[in-house]
Amino acid sequence: EWAFIRTFSPYHRLQDECIRDGSNWICPKVLFTTSTKDDRVHPGHARKMVRKLNDEVPVELAPSVLYWENVEGGHGGAADNKQRAYMWSLTYAFLWQTIGAAAEDNVSRLESKL
């Protein structure tokens, strides 16, 4: 089973495929979110991945690796609606900064050509 799981594990693919010699991989901008009290997926998994990206991947190959850990909450990442709103505001702000603004610029360029 492990041989199969290793083929799609992001953490292991990073070492095996992405940052090996000859690879042309570049990490997209990424935001990892987790909760200290997640009882299903230990926050150590996110911590370990972020650390690997920051410590073992040259900054030019992983220029934007962001991490947020809520010290409360559980598997959903938030203990109450206020925390949930904060987590989602981080997520939507990240998405807007990475793909939303770029998409809006592309639409503006297309509209100017019409």
ZADREN-932539 format. One record per residue (C-alpha): chain; x, z, y. Coordinates in steps of 0.1 Angstrom, whole numbers, plus 5000, padded with zeros to 4 digits. Layout:
 unit    x    z    y
    A    X    Z    Y
...
# end
This chain:
 unit    x    z    y
    A 5000 5000 5000
    A 5028 5009 5024
    A 5043 4974 5023
    A 5009 4960 5034
    A 5002 4986 5060
    A 5036 4980 5076
    A 5027 4944 5083
    A 5000 4954 5109
    A 5013 4988 5121
    A 5020 4983 5158
    A 5047 5010 5157
    A 5066 4994 5128
    A 5060 4959 5139
    A 5077 4968 5172
    A 5109 4974 5153
    A 5105 4949 5125
    A 5093 4919 5146
    A 5092 4924 5183
    A 5127 4938 5193
    A 5147 4922 5165
    A 5175 4898 5174
    A 5161 4863 5181
    A 5127 4875 5191
    A 5112 4862 5223
    A 5086 4890 5225
    A 5077 4906 5258
    A 5054 4936 5259
    A 5023 4931 5280
    A 5015 4958 5305
    A 5000 4986 5285
    A 4982 5019 5290
    A 4982 5045 5263
    A 4956 5073 5265
    A 4952 5102 5242
    A 4940 5138 5240
    A 4961 5168 5230
    A 4932 5181 5210
    A 4923 5149 5191
    A 4916 5161 5156
    A 4914 5126 5140
    A 4944 5107 5155
    A 4973 5130 5164
    A 4985 5125 5200
    A 5020 5123 5185
    A 5013 5087 5175
    A 5008 5076 5211
    A 5037 5098 5223
    A 5060 5082 5197
    A 5050 5047 5206
    A 5055 5052 5243
    A 5088 5069 5237
    A 5100 5040 5215
    A 5089 5015 5241
    A 5107 5034 5269
    A 5138 5044 5250
    A 5145 5015 5227
    A 5131 4984 5244
    A 5150 4970 5274
    A 5130 4975 5306
    A 5128 4937 5312
    A 5110 4934 5278
    A 5086 4963 5285
    A 5083 4966 5323
    A 5051 4985 5325
    A 5044 5012 5299
    A 5019 5038 5311
    A 5007 5070 5294
    A 4980 5095 5301
    A 4972 5126 5279
    A 4942 5148 5285
    A 4950 5184 5275
    A 4914 5189 5266
    A 4888 5167 5249
    A 4890 5155 5214
    A 4889 5122 5196
    A 4869 5106 5225
    A 4897 5117 5249
    A 4875 5138 5272
    A 4858 5172 5270
    A 4830 5165 5295
    A 4816 5138 5317
    A 4840 5145 5346
    A 4870 5140 5323
    A 4854 5110 5307
    A 4848 5095 5342
    A 4884 5101 5351
    A 4897 5086 5319
    A 4875 5055 5324
    A 4885 5052 5361
    A 4922 5051 5349
    A 4913 5025 5323
    A 4894 5003 5347
    A 4920 5006 5374
    A 4946 4995 5349
    A 4926 4966 5338
    A 4919 4955 5373
    A 4955 4957 5383
    A 4967 4938 5352
    A 4940 4912 5346
    A 4912 4915 5372
    A 4932 4908 5403
    A 4950 4879 5386
    A 4917 4864 5374
    A 4902 4868 5409
    A 4932 4849 5423
    A 4928 4821 5398
    A 4891 4818 5407
    A 4900 4817 5444
    A 4925 4789 5437
    A 4900 4770 5417
    A 4873 4774 5444
    A 4897 4762 5471
    A 4902 4729 5452
    A 4864 4722 5449
# end
